[in-house]
Amino acid sequence: MNPFQLSSAPRTPAALILTLFTGLTPLAANADEAQIAVAANFTAPMKAIIASFEEDTDHTVKASYGSTGKLYAQIKNGAPFEALLAADQKRPKLLEEEDKLGVPGTRFTYAIGTLVLWSADADKVEDGPALLKSGDFNKLSIANPKLAPYGEASIETLEALDLKDTIEPKFVMGENIAQTYQFVDTGNADIGFVALSQVMEGGKIIKGSGWVVPSEMHAPIRQDALILESGKDNPAVTELFSYLKGEKAKAIIHDFGYETD
C-alpha cells in the first residue's frame, strides 16, 4: 500500500466522535469554583461540609481559614473572596450595610457556637469554675478578643465569674481560635477557652477534658454567612449557601457541637 494512501477502513462520522467526547463531560462544563473565607473555629465542620458538597455537586470550594477580624480586614482590602462565614454577626452586617461589599438578603446564621474550657489532660478539667478559682494551672489560652468572637466570649465568661483581673496575668493569647487550641494541645498552656467544635466529634469530646460554658455566661456566639458582591453571579457560591441550610450540612454542624436555628 502506498504509505501516503488513506486507509479504506470504515470511518466514524465526525458528528458521532463529537457526541462521544462531549458526552463524557457534560457536567464539568457546568462546574464552578467558590473562593470563601471561613472563621477558624469552623475549620473542621467546614472541611466535612465541603467534601460532602463537592461529592453531591460538580462544584469545588477553596477555603481560607482565619480569625474573623483578619478575614474582614482582608476583604475590605480587596482579597478575592466570594463569601464569608464569620464567627460573629457584626462583620457580615458591616460588610453588607456599611461597606457595601455584601449581597443584600444573603446574610444568615449558619451556626451558633459553644465555648468550652479545655485541657489536653484527660483529668485536668472536672469542675471548670472551681479550677479557674483555684489557680491550679500555669497558663490560660484565649483568643484575641479584638479579633475573635470566641475571645470576647472568654472574657465575658471570666467577668461573669469575677475572675478576669485575677487570671489575666496567666493569659496566653492566640491570634485566632485555632492558635488558641494549639497552645493548649502542645502544652504551652494547661487550659484554654476553645470552640467545642475543635474537641468534639460525633457528639462527644474526643480528647482531653472540658467544661462546656453555660450559654448564659456570655453573649450568644451567632455565626453569620454572607455572599460578597464578587460571588453573586457564581453558581458554586449560591449553591453552597443553599447547601449550608440543608439537612446534610446541619447534621455535620450538629456533630461538631454547634446549634442551628
ChimeraX commands (.cxc) that place a marker at each C-alpha (Angstrom):
marker #1 position 0.00,0.00,0.00 radius 0.5
marker #1 position 1.18,3.46,-0.81 radius 0.5
marker #1 position 2.23,4.87,2.61 radius 0.5
marker #1 position 0.52,8.13,1.71 radius 0.5
marker #1 position -2.74,6.45,0.70 radius 0.5
marker #1 position -5.63,6.83,3.15 radius 0.5
marker #1 position -6.95,3.63,4.68 radius 0.5
marker #1 position -10.16,2.33,3.24 radius 0.5
marker #1 position -11.36,1.11,6.69 radius 0.5
marker #1 position -14.78,2.41,7.77 radius 0.5
marker #1 position -14.59,5.82,9.37 radius 0.5
marker #1 position -16.52,7.01,12.37 radius 0.5
marker #1 position -18.63,10.02,11.42 radius 0.5
marker #1 position -17.27,13.27,12.79 radius 0.5
marker #1 position -20.60,14.09,14.37 radius 0.5
marker #1 position -20.53,10.79,16.32 radius 0.5
marker #1 position -16.99,11.46,17.55 radius 0.5
marker #1 position -18.05,14.90,18.75 radius 0.5
marker #1 position -21.06,13.39,20.52 radius 0.5
marker #1 position -18.92,10.75,22.23 radius 0.5
marker #1 position -16.42,13.28,23.56 radius 0.5
marker #1 position -18.94,15.87,24.65 radius 0.5
marker #1 position -21.00,13.13,26.28 radius 0.5
marker #1 position -18.10,12.30,28.56 radius 0.5
marker #1 position -18.00,15.72,30.23 radius 0.5
marker #1 position -21.41,17.39,30.21 radius 0.5
marker #1 position -21.25,18.09,33.96 radius 0.5
marker #1 position -17.74,19.52,34.03 radius 0.5
marker #1 position -18.84,22.28,31.69 radius 0.5
marker #1 position -21.22,23.48,34.39 radius 0.5
marker #1 position -18.74,23.19,37.27 radius 0.5
marker #1 position -17.62,26.32,39.10 radius 0.5
marker #1 position -15.25,27.08,41.95 radius 0.5
marker #1 position -16.08,29.10,45.04 radius 0.5
marker #1 position -13.42,31.08,46.92 radius 0.5
marker #1 position -14.56,31.54,50.51 radius 0.5
marker #1 position -13.24,32.88,53.82 radius 0.5
marker #1 position -14.13,30.86,56.93 radius 0.5
marker #1 position -13.71,31.59,60.63 radius 0.5
marker #1 position -11.01,29.40,62.18 radius 0.5
marker #1 position -13.37,27.85,64.72 radius 0.5
marker #1 position -15.41,26.34,61.89 radius 0.5
marker #1 position -12.45,24.65,60.16 radius 0.5
marker #1 position -13.28,21.02,60.93 radius 0.5
marker #1 position -17.00,21.09,60.13 radius 0.5
marker #1 position -16.42,23.21,57.02 radius 0.5
marker #1 position -13.92,20.71,55.64 radius 0.5
marker #1 position -16.51,17.98,56.12 radius 0.5
marker #1 position -19.25,20.09,54.54 radius 0.5
marker #1 position -17.03,20.93,51.55 radius 0.5
marker #1 position -16.27,17.24,50.99 radius 0.5
marker #1 position -19.98,16.43,51.05 radius 0.5
marker #1 position -20.89,19.39,48.85 radius 0.5
marker #1 position -18.26,18.54,46.23 radius 0.5
marker #1 position -19.43,14.92,46.20 radius 0.5
marker #1 position -23.05,15.96,45.69 radius 0.5
marker #1 position -22.39,18.67,43.10 radius 0.5
marker #1 position -19.92,19.37,40.32 radius 0.5
marker #1 position -18.52,22.44,42.05 radius 0.5
marker #1 position -15.32,22.87,44.03 radius 0.5
marker #1 position -14.61,25.07,47.03 radius 0.5
marker #1 position -11.37,26.69,48.09 radius 0.5
marker #1 position -11.48,27.90,51.69 radius 0.5
marker #1 position -9.14,30.14,53.65 radius 0.5
marker #1 position -9.37,29.94,57.44 radius 0.5
marker #1 position -8.51,32.63,59.97 radius 0.5
marker #1 position -9.78,34.99,62.63 radius 0.5
marker #1 position -12.95,36.81,61.66 radius 0.5
marker #1 position -11.29,40.16,62.31 radius 0.5
marker #1 position -8.41,39.43,59.95 radius 0.5
marker #1 position -10.64,37.97,57.25 radius 0.5
marker #1 position -12.85,41.04,57.45 radius 0.5
marker #1 position -9.82,43.32,57.02 radius 0.5
marker #1 position -8.61,41.27,54.06 radius 0.5
marker #1 position -12.00,41.51,52.35 radius 0.5
marker #1 position -12.07,45.28,52.84 radius 0.5
marker #1 position -8.58,45.44,51.32 radius 0.5
marker #1 position -9.65,43.58,48.18 radius 0.5
marker #1 position -8.95,39.91,48.94 radius 0.5
marker #1 position -10.59,37.77,46.22 radius 0.5
marker #1 position -13.12,36.03,48.46 radius 0.5
marker #1 position -16.65,35.45,47.22 radius 0.5
marker #1 position -18.27,34.68,50.57 radius 0.5
marker #1 position -17.56,34.96,54.28 radius 0.5
marker #1 position -18.51,32.52,57.02 radius 0.5
marker #1 position -17.78,34.59,60.10 radius 0.5
marker #1 position -17.64,33.74,63.79 radius 0.5
marker #1 position -19.92,36.66,64.60 radius 0.5
marker #1 position -22.77,38.71,63.20 radius 0.5
marker #1 position -21.06,42.07,63.38 radius 0.5
marker #1 position -18.62,41.79,60.47 radius 0.5
marker #1 position -21.05,40.31,57.92 radius 0.5
marker #1 position -23.53,43.05,58.83 radius 0.5
marker #1 position -20.86,45.72,58.37 radius 0.5
marker #1 position -19.85,44.28,55.00 radius 0.5
marker #1 position -23.45,44.28,53.84 radius 0.5
marker #1 position -24.79,47.52,55.27 radius 0.5
marker #1 position -21.84,49.89,55.64 radius 0.5
marker #1 position -19.05,48.66,53.38 radius 0.5
marker #1 position -21.48,47.72,50.58 radius 0.5
marker #1 position -19.38,44.65,49.79 radius 0.5
marker #1 position -22.06,42.06,50.53 radius 0.5
marker #1 position -25.12,40.97,48.62 radius 0.5
marker #1 position -28.25,42.20,50.45 radius 0.5
marker #1 position -30.54,39.43,51.62 radius 0.5
marker #1 position -27.93,36.66,51.60 radius 0.5
marker #1 position -26.81,37.00,55.23 radius 0.5
marker #1 position -27.99,34.27,57.60 radius 0.5
marker #1 position -26.93,32.47,60.79 radius 0.5
marker #1 position -25.37,29.16,59.78 radius 0.5
marker #1 position -24.22,28.07,63.25 radius 0.5
marker #1 position -24.42,29.00,66.93 radius 0.5
marker #1 position -21.13,28.30,68.65 radius 0.5
marker #1 position -20.36,26.81,72.05 radius 0.5
marker #1 position -17.40,27.75,74.25 radius 0.5
marker #1 position -15.54,25.13,76.28 radius 0.5
marker #1 position -12.76,25.35,78.87 radius 0.5
marker #1 position -10.48,22.54,77.65 radius 0.5
marker #1 position -7.29,20.74,78.59 radius 0.5
marker #1 position -5.35,18.10,76.67 radius 0.5
marker #1 position -5.04,16.33,80.04 radius 0.5
marker #1 position -7.99,13.94,80.44 radius 0.5
marker #1 position -8.05,14.51,84.21 radius 0.5
marker #1 position -7.47,18.27,84.38 radius 0.5
marker #1 position -10.92,19.78,83.91 radius 0.5
marker #1 position -13.65,18.34,86.11 radius 0.5
marker #1 position -15.25,21.47,87.55 radius 0.5
marker #1 position -14.36,24.44,85.33 radius 0.5
marker #1 position -15.25,27.31,87.68 radius 0.5
marker #1 position -13.54,25.58,90.62 radius 0.5
marker #1 position -10.36,25.06,88.58 radius 0.5
marker #1 position -10.29,28.68,87.45 radius 0.5
marker #1 position -10.81,29.93,91.01 radius 0.5
marker #1 position -8.09,27.62,92.38 radius 0.5
marker #1 position -5.43,28.97,90.02 radius 0.5
marker #1 position -4.07,25.43,89.68 radius 0.5
marker #1 position -2.80,25.90,86.13 radius 0.5
marker #1 position 0.22,27.52,84.54 radius 0.5
marker #1 position -1.40,29.43,81.67 radius 0.5
marker #1 position -4.89,30.06,80.28 radius 0.5
marker #1 position -5.09,30.31,76.49 radius 0.5
marker #1 position -7.72,32.59,74.97 radius 0.5
marker #1 position -8.28,34.01,71.50 radius 0.5
marker #1 position -7.63,37.70,70.97 radius 0.5
marker #1 position -10.98,39.30,71.87 radius 0.5
marker #1 position -10.34,42.14,69.41 radius 0.5
marker #1 position -10.19,39.70,66.51 radius 0.5
marker #1 position -12.11,36.59,67.55 radius 0.5
marker #1 position -15.67,36.41,68.91 radius 0.5
marker #1 position -14.70,33.33,70.94 radius 0.5
marker #1 position -12.13,35.52,72.66 radius 0.5
marker #1 position -14.86,38.03,73.51 radius 0.5
marker #1 position -16.97,35.22,74.95 radius 0.5
marker #1 position -13.99,34.02,77.01 radius 0.5
marker #1 position -13.56,37.44,78.59 radius 0.5
marker #1 position -17.29,37.70,79.29 radius 0.5
marker #1 position -17.19,34.28,80.98 radius 0.5
marker #1 position -14.31,35.28,83.24 radius 0.5
marker #1 position -16.11,38.53,84.08 radius 0.5
marker #1 position -19.25,36.57,84.94 radius 0.5
marker #1 position -17.14,34.50,87.35 radius 0.5
marker #1 position -15.48,37.68,88.67 radius 0.5
marker #1 position -12.08,36.23,87.79 radius 0.5
marker #1 position -10.83,38.28,84.83 radius 0.5
marker #1 position -8.46,40.56,86.76 radius 0.5
marker #1 position -7.13,37.68,88.86 radius 0.5
marker #1 position -6.38,35.38,85.92 radius 0.5
marker #1 position -5.30,37.96,83.32 radius 0.5
marker #1 position -1.57,37.65,84.21 radius 0.5
marker #1 position -1.79,34.00,83.15 radius 0.5
marker #1 position -3.26,34.73,79.70 radius 0.5
marker #1 position -1.62,33.29,76.59 radius 0.5
marker #1 position -3.38,34.99,73.70 radius 0.5
marker #1 position -3.85,33.35,70.33 radius 0.5
marker #1 position -4.38,35.33,67.17 radius 0.5
marker #1 position -7.39,33.14,66.42 radius 0.5
marker #1 position -9.17,30.17,67.94 radius 0.5
marker #1 position -7.01,27.69,66.01 radius 0.5
marker #1 position -3.82,29.07,67.55 radius 0.5
marker #1 position -5.53,29.19,70.94 radius 0.5
marker #1 position -6.24,25.48,70.66 radius 0.5
marker #1 position -2.65,24.76,69.59 radius 0.5
marker #1 position -1.27,26.44,72.72 radius 0.5
marker #1 position -3.25,24.01,74.87 radius 0.5
marker #1 position -2.74,20.97,72.67 radius 0.5
marker #1 position 1.05,21.41,72.72 radius 0.5
marker #1 position 1.21,22.03,76.48 radius 0.5
marker #1 position 2.19,25.69,76.30 radius 0.5
marker #1 position -0.94,26.32,78.35 radius 0.5
marker #1 position -2.58,23.89,80.77 radius 0.5
marker #1 position -6.07,25.03,79.84 radius 0.5
marker #1 position -7.79,27.28,77.35 radius 0.5
marker #1 position -11.14,28.55,76.14 radius 0.5
marker #1 position -11.69,26.99,72.72 radius 0.5
marker #1 position -14.60,26.21,70.44 radius 0.5
marker #1 position -16.39,22.98,71.31 radius 0.5
marker #1 position -16.17,22.05,67.62 radius 0.5
marker #1 position -12.38,21.78,67.95 radius 0.5
marker #1 position -12.56,18.98,70.52 radius 0.5
marker #1 position -15.90,17.35,69.70 radius 0.5
marker #1 position -16.84,14.86,67.05 radius 0.5
marker #1 position -19.92,12.68,66.83 radius 0.5
marker #1 position -21.47,14.49,69.77 radius 0.5
marker #1 position -18.71,13.92,72.35 radius 0.5
marker #1 position -15.35,15.35,73.39 radius 0.5
marker #1 position -12.82,13.03,71.77 radius 0.5
marker #1 position -9.65,14.15,73.54 radius 0.5
marker #1 position -8.67,15.62,76.90 radius 0.5
marker #1 position -11.23,17.03,79.31 radius 0.5
marker #1 position -13.51,20.05,79.22 radius 0.5
marker #1 position -16.20,22.15,80.83 radius 0.5
marker #1 position -18.87,23.38,78.45 radius 0.5
marker #1 position -19.53,27.00,79.36 radius 0.5
marker #1 position -23.24,27.68,80.01 radius 0.5
marker #1 position -24.62,29.91,77.26 radius 0.5
marker #1 position -25.94,32.46,79.76 radius 0.5
marker #1 position -22.38,33.35,80.83 radius 0.5
marker #1 position -21.66,35.19,77.58 radius 0.5
marker #1 position -23.42,36.73,74.61 radius 0.5
marker #1 position -24.63,34.15,72.07 radius 0.5
marker #1 position -21.98,33.24,69.52 radius 0.5
marker #1 position -24.18,33.52,66.46 radius 0.5
marker #1 position -22.13,32.97,63.33 radius 0.5
marker #1 position -23.37,34.60,60.12 radius 0.5
marker #1 position -22.52,33.92,56.50 radius 0.5
marker #1 position -22.69,36.43,53.66 radius 0.5
marker #1 position -22.25,36.26,49.89 radius 0.5
marker #1 position -19.93,39.02,48.74 radius 0.5
marker #1 position -20.52,41.11,45.63 radius 0.5
marker #1 position -17.72,39.28,43.80 radius 0.5
marker #1 position -19.56,35.98,44.27 radius 0.5
marker #1 position -23.15,36.96,43.50 radius 0.5
marker #1 position -23.05,35.52,39.96 radius 0.5
marker #1 position -21.13,32.36,40.83 radius 0.5
marker #1 position -23.43,29.29,40.94 radius 0.5
marker #1 position -20.93,27.46,43.17 radius 0.5
marker #1 position -21.34,30.13,45.84 radius 0.5
marker #1 position -25.13,30.35,45.71 radius 0.5
marker #1 position -25.48,26.56,45.72 radius 0.5
marker #1 position -23.06,26.26,48.64 radius 0.5
marker #1 position -25.20,28.68,50.66 radius 0.5
marker #1 position -28.31,26.64,49.87 radius 0.5
marker #1 position -26.41,23.51,50.90 radius 0.5
marker #1 position -25.45,25.07,54.25 radius 0.5
marker #1 position -29.15,25.43,55.02 radius 0.5
marker #1 position -29.91,21.81,54.14 radius 0.5
marker #1 position -30.17,18.73,56.32 radius 0.5
marker #1 position -26.81,17.19,55.34 radius 0.5
marker #1 position -24.85,20.27,56.34 radius 0.5
marker #1 position -26.88,20.77,59.51 radius 0.5
marker #1 position -26.19,17.19,60.58 radius 0.5
marker #1 position -22.45,17.83,60.25 radius 0.5
marker #1 position -22.75,21.14,62.10 radius 0.5
marker #1 position -24.55,19.46,65.00 radius 0.5
marker #1 position -21.99,16.65,65.16 radius 0.5
marker #1 position -19.32,19.25,65.88 radius 0.5
marker #1 position -21.19,20.76,68.81 radius 0.5
marker #1 position -22.95,23.70,67.15 radius 0.5
marker #1 position -26.61,24.60,67.23 radius 0.5
marker #1 position -28.64,25.89,64.29 radius 0.5
marker #1 position -31.82,27.94,64.08 radius 0.5
marker link #1:1,2 radius 0.2
marker link #1:2,3 radius 0.2
marker link #1:3,4 radius 0.2
marker link #1:4,5 radius 0.2
marker link #1:5,6 radius 0.2
marker link #1:6,7 radius 0.2
marker link #1:7,8 radius 0.2
marker link #1:8,9 radius 0.2
marker link #1:9,10 radius 0.2
marker link #1:10,11 radius 0.2
marker link #1:11,12 radius 0.2
marker link #1:12,13 radius 0.2
marker link #1:13,14 radius 0.2
marker link #1:14,15 radius 0.2
marker link #1:15,16 radius 0.2
marker link #1:16,17 radius 0.2
marker link #1:17,18 radius 0.2
marker link #1:18,19 radius 0.2
marker link #1:19,20 radius 0.2
marker link #1:20,21 radius 0.2
marker link #1:21,22 radius 0.2
marker link #1:22,23 radius 0.2
marker link #1:23,24 radius 0.2
marker link #1:24,25 radius 0.2
marker link #1:25,26 radius 0.2
marker link #1:26,27 radius 0.2
marker link #1:27,28 radius 0.2
marker link #1:28,29 radius 0.2
marker link #1:29,30 radius 0.2
marker link #1:30,31 radius 0.2
marker link #1:31,32 radius 0.2
marker link #1:32,33 radius 0.2
marker link #1:33,34 radius 0.2
marker link #1:34,35 radius 0.2
marker link #1:35,36 radius 0.2
marker link #1:36,37 radius 0.2
marker link #1:37,38 radius 0.2
marker link #1:38,39 radius 0.2
marker link #1:39,40 radius 0.2
marker link #1:40,41 radius 0.2
marker link #1:41,42 radius 0.2
marker link #1:42,43 radius 0.2
marker link #1:43,44 radius 0.2
marker link #1:44,45 radius 0.2
marker link #1:45,46 radius 0.2
marker link #1:46,47 radius 0.2
marker link #1:47,48 radius 0.2
marker link #1:48,49 radius 0.2
marker link #1:49,50 radius 0.2
marker link #1:50,51 radius 0.2
marker link #1:51,52 radius 0.2
marker link #1:52,53 radius 0.2
marker link #1:53,54 radius 0.2
marker link #1:54,55 radius 0.2
marker link #1:55,56 radius 0.2
marker link #1:56,57 radius 0.2
marker link #1:57,58 radius 0.2
marker link #1:58,59 radius 0.2
marker link #1:59,60 radius 0.2
marker link #1:60,61 radius 0.2
marker link #1:61,62 radius 0.2
marker link #1:62,63 radius 0.2
marker link #1:63,64 radius 0.2
marker link #1:64,65 radius 0.2
marker link #1:65,66 radius 0.2
marker link #1:66,67 radius 0.2
marker link #1:67,68 radius 0.2
marker link #1:68,69 radius 0.2
marker link #1:69,70 radius 0.2
marker link #1:70,71 radius 0.2
marker link #1:71,72 radius 0.2
marker link #1:72,73 radius 0.2
marker link #1:73,74 radius 0.2
marker link #1:74,75 radius 0.2
marker link #1:75,76 radius 0.2
marker link #1:76,77 radius 0.2
marker link #1:77,78 radius 0.2
marker link #1:78,79 radius 0.2
marker link #1:79,80 radius 0.2
marker link #1:80,81 radius 0.2
marker link #1:81,82 radius 0.2
marker link #1:82,83 radius 0.2
marker link #1:83,84 radius 0.2
marker link #1:84,85 radius 0.2
marker link #1:85,86 radius 0.2
marker link #1:86,87 radius 0.2
marker link #1:87,88 radius 0.2
marker link #1:88,89 radius 0.2
marker link #1:89,90 radius 0.2
marker link #1:90,91 radius 0.2
marker link #1:91,92 radius 0.2
marker link #1:92,93 radius 0.2
marker link #1:93,94 radius 0.2
marker link #1:94,95 radius 0.2
marker link #1:95,96 radius 0.2
marker link #1:96,97 radius 0.2
marker link #1:97,98 radius 0.2
marker link #1:98,99 radius 0.2
marker link #1:99,100 radius 0.2
marker link #1:100,101 radius 0.2
marker link #1:101,102 radius 0.2
marker link #1:102,103 radius 0.2
marker link #1:103,104 radius 0.2
marker link #1:104,105 radius 0.2
marker link #1:105,106 radius 0.2
marker link #1:106,107 radius 0.2
marker link #1:107,108 radius 0.2
marker link #1:108,109 radius 0.2
marker link #1:109,110 radius 0.2
marker link #1:110,111 radius 0.2
marker link #1:111,112 radius 0.2
marker link #1:112,113 radius 0.2
marker link #1:113,114 radius 0.2
marker link #1:114,115 radius 0.2
marker link #1:115,116 radius 0.2
marker link #1:116,117 radius 0.2
marker link #1:117,118 radius 0.2
marker link #1:118,119 radius 0.2
marker link #1:119,120 radius 0.2
marker link #1:120,121 radius 0.2
marker link #1:121,122 radius 0.2
marker link #1:122,123 radius 0.2
marker link #1:123,124 radius 0.2
marker link #1:124,125 radius 0.2
marker link #1:125,126 radius 0.2
marker link #1:126,127 radius 0.2
marker link #1:127,128 radius 0.2
marker link #1:128,129 radius 0.2
marker link #1:129,130 radius 0.2
marker link #1:130,131 radius 0.2
marker link #1:131,132 radius 0.2
marker link #1:132,133 radius 0.2
marker link #1:133,134 radius 0.2
marker link #1:134,135 radius 0.2
marker link #1:135,136 radius 0.2
marker link #1:136,137 radius 0.2
marker link #1:137,138 radius 0.2
marker link #1:138,139 radius 0.2
marker link #1:139,140 radius 0.2
marker link #1:140,141 radius 0.2
marker link #1:141,142 radius 0.2
marker link #1:142,143 radius 0.2
marker link #1:143,144 radius 0.2
marker link #1:144,145 radius 0.2
marker link #1:145,146 radius 0.2
marker link #1:146,147 radius 0.2
marker link #1:147,148 radius 0.2
marker link #1:148,149 radius 0.2
marker link #1:149,150 radius 0.2
marker link #1:150,151 radius 0.2
marker link #1:151,152 radius 0.2
marker link #1:152,153 radius 0.2
marker link #1:153,154 radius 0.2
marker link #1:154,155 radius 0.2
marker link #1:155,156 radius 0.2
marker link #1:156,157 radius 0.2
marker link #1:157,158 radius 0.2
marker link #1:158,159 radius 0.2
marker link #1:159,160 radius 0.2
marker link #1:160,161 radius 0.2
marker link #1:161,162 radius 0.2
marker link #1:162,163 radius 0.2
marker link #1:163,164 radius 0.2
marker link #1:164,165 radius 0.2
marker link #1:165,166 radius 0.2
marker link #1:166,167 radius 0.2
marker link #1:167,168 radius 0.2
marker link #1:168,169 radius 0.2
marker link #1:169,170 radius 0.2
marker link #1:170,171 radius 0.2
marker link #1:171,172 radius 0.2
marker link #1:172,173 radius 0.2
marker link #1:173,174 radius 0.2
marker link #1:174,175 radius 0.2
marker link #1:175,176 radius 0.2
marker link #1:176,177 radius 0.2
marker link #1:177,178 radius 0.2
marker link #1:178,179 radius 0.2
marker link #1:179,180 radius 0.2
marker link #1:180,181 radius 0.2
marker link #1:181,182 radius 0.2
marker link #1:182,183 radius 0.2
marker link #1:183,184 radius 0.2
marker link #1:184,185 radius 0.2
marker link #1:185,186 radius 0.2
marker link #1:186,187 radius 0.2
marker link #1:187,188 radius 0.2
marker link #1:188,189 radius 0.2
marker link #1:189,190 radius 0.2
marker link #1:190,191 radius 0.2
marker link #1:191,192 radius 0.2
marker link #1:192,193 radius 0.2
marker link #1:193,194 radius 0.2
marker link #1:194,195 radius 0.2
marker link #1:195,196 radius 0.2
marker link #1:196,197 radius 0.2
marker link #1:197,198 radius 0.2
marker link #1:198,199 radius 0.2
marker link #1:199,200 radius 0.2
marker link #1:200,201 radius 0.2
marker link #1:201,202 radius 0.2
marker link #1:202,203 radius 0.2
marker link #1:203,204 radius 0.2
marker link #1:204,205 radius 0.2
marker link #1:205,206 radius 0.2
marker link #1:206,207 radius 0.2
marker link #1:207,208 radius 0.2
marker link #1:208,209 radius 0.2
marker link #1:209,210 radius 0.2
marker link #1:210,211 radius 0.2
marker link #1:211,212 radius 0.2
marker link #1:212,213 radius 0.2
marker link #1:213,214 radius 0.2
marker link #1:214,215 radius 0.2
marker link #1:215,216 radius 0.2
marker link #1:216,217 radius 0.2
marker link #1:217,218 radius 0.2
marker link #1:218,219 radius 0.2
marker link #1:219,220 radius 0.2
marker link #1:220,221 radius 0.2
marker link #1:221,222 radius 0.2
marker link #1:222,223 radius 0.2
marker link #1:223,224 radius 0.2
marker link #1:224,225 radius 0.2
marker link #1:225,226 radius 0.2
marker link #1:226,227 radius 0.2
marker link #1:227,228 radius 0.2
marker link #1:228,229 radius 0.2
marker link #1:229,230 radius 0.2
marker link #1:230,231 radius 0.2
marker link #1:231,232 radius 0.2
marker link #1:232,233 radius 0.2
marker link #1:233,234 radius 0.2
marker link #1:234,235 radius 0.2
marker link #1:235,236 radius 0.2
marker link #1:236,237 radius 0.2
marker link #1:237,238 radius 0.2
marker link #1:238,239 radius 0.2
marker link #1:239,240 radius 0.2
marker link #1:240,241 radius 0.2
marker link #1:241,242 radius 0.2
marker link #1:242,243 radius 0.2
marker link #1:243,244 radius 0.2
marker link #1:244,245 radius 0.2
marker link #1:245,246 radius 0.2
marker link #1:246,247 radius 0.2
marker link #1:247,248 radius 0.2
marker link #1:248,249 radius 0.2
marker link #1:249,250 radius 0.2
marker link #1:250,251 radius 0.2
marker link #1:251,252 radius 0.2
marker link #1:252,253 radius 0.2
marker link #1:253,254 radius 0.2
marker link #1:254,255 radius 0.2
marker link #1:255,256 radius 0.2
marker link #1:256,257 radius 0.2
marker link #1:257,258 radius 0.2
marker link #1:258,259 radius 0.2
marker link #1:259,260 radius 0.2
marker link #1:260,261 radius 0.2
view
